[in-house]
Amino acid sequence: MKERKSIVTPMLILIGMFSILGFAVGIDAFFIPFIKKAFNISNTMSYLVMTATYASFVIFSIPSGILLKKIGYKMGIVIAFILLSVSFFLIGYSSNIFSFLLFLIALFINGMGRVLLNATVNPYVTVLGPQESAAKRISIMGVSNKLSYAGASLILAVFLDLSNVNIQDMTIPFYIISGIILIMGIFSYFLPLPDIKAEGEDDKDIDSPFVSENIIIANSKTSILQFPHVIIGAIAYFFYTGVEVLALGSINQYAVALGLPSPQNYVWLTSLAMVIGYLIGVIFIPRVMSQVTALKMSALLGLLLSIAIFLVPVNVSIYFVSLLGLANALILPAIWPLSLADLGKFTKIGSGLLVSGGIGGAVLPLLYGLIVDLSNSYQNAYLICLIPYVFILFFALKGYKIRTRNINVGIEKN
């Protein structure tokens, strides 16, 4: 019972962390159509909102892993909140002075905060309990994350009107959000969140008879690049982030293009589909299906839906876009534990490398916007999702098994 309590308390705290992360990501879905109108820019330029945010996933990802190794998970959360607070303040200020450049800089800082928070909470949840049930724990976090994601559009819609855009309406709300996030950052410093470590992460653990042979081999390595499954996992995470951000971030704009009523509410359909997927993970992993099985099924569903979006009538296709949320839900919960398995002292650096794949959230939506401008078809542009789901399927079938020599024991059970 004591062990259960020690897991439950951090889980409850982390649910709050994931909620904030979901809100920070959720503003992008609302910003894209809003900023397009406010600055009178093209579809491609409007997706610079995501590019500015996710560029930090490449620049700051490895440094975030190194930083976490020095300061630990708890201080990482505190600093992440401070970065988010600064970014929201600058978003409000940029809207006041009508500066698109400062707005993009603010989003880059926002991305830095999200990188650090991602590099903290995802591996923390992964190592908090048994590895085979990590996807279940991350799925629990995902429910709060995606509800907050959709809630961001709902909250912002109170202050910002997509049908009557006035960019200065952003100023006061984001000053308020900045203050709330800063207070939460200060408060998080005092939360009872233990700074746990993965197996073998401490050098002193190597002499312990309880450390597995895989970890001993891993800790004899000299670089994170000697672990092929992490590199392949980062690429899979690149594609996952791309299709997830695209499905969530483009659906409101697609609804605007189709002339549908209350277009800001369509992101709720995608988020609801993701929540359903997460609940499936909570119920069935690992008791009924493994993390690997969940990943295979998710990739196959994503492939089928991407083809269906292209084939069905345009007014129906938007609902298949929302169903991509169901396909995406269990991909991240499976990629993290499979990629971070058996890293020992390289766990935090591996986490940083994995987060670098988040740049997919900038690249794929930007390419999507370019295809829309060139083809004048939102529907056809969703074919860009096919390649990501094919690679994710490869990772689920073979990629996660490609380890350094001798580090192949017991991986099938995941």
C-alpha angles and dihedrals in degrees: 000000000000091000091051091052091050089057098040096055095054089042091057091049092048091051086064090048092052090049091057090046090051092051092048090053093041094064089071092064090056096039098057098069091031096052091043089061097036095055096027094233136151127267090256092051092046090060088060081087087075095036092057091048098045097041086080089061088073099036099042103029101089093038088052090056091050090047092051091050088058103038104026132231098292097055088043089061092049093051091045090056091050091052091049091049092052091048094051090049090052091048089057092046094047090054090051094054094034096237117156091184094055088045090057091046089052090052090050090055088046087055090052090055091048092048091054093044091048092047088051109041101037097054090038091058089043095057095035092090142353114335094228090062096042092105089056092054093046089049089056088053090047093061092061091040096056095041087055090046092058090038089061090066090046093051095043090048088065089064104024125056116205091198094051107031119198111165094201088067085078096064104080098036093054093046087055093046090049091055093048092050091049091052090049090051091054091045092050090062089068097045118115094247111147117217098238125184135211120252110289093004090127113068089222089063092069092081091053116108089219095064112103124242090245091059092048089053092045093052090053089065122096103210140034087230088072089073107078094185091062093051092047088045090054090053090048088049088051091057093041093053090048096054094040094051091043094052093046099035101044103042096081091051090046088054090051091051091050091050093239120164120258093007093181089069098061092084085070090067092056092043092049090051089052092049089053089051092050091050089053087055093048092051102040107029119120099349098063105013135017127239089253093053091049090052093050093049092047093051092048092049090050090053093050093047093049089056092044092053088058096046105043125078112284095246090053096044094075089066090054087052088057090050089061083078089067091051093048099046101087098033097085094042088056100040095056100056093038092051097043096045117127097000098128111178090007094063097105093042088048089052090054091049091049092051089055086072086070088087084086086078087066102037103048097045090047091052088046091054090048091051090049091053093047098043099028087224126112090184097056092045091068088073084084086081094070098080094049093053091047091055093045088053089052090052090051094048101040116340099082090053094059099100136155113279114293093011097105103094117128099351095127092070092067 
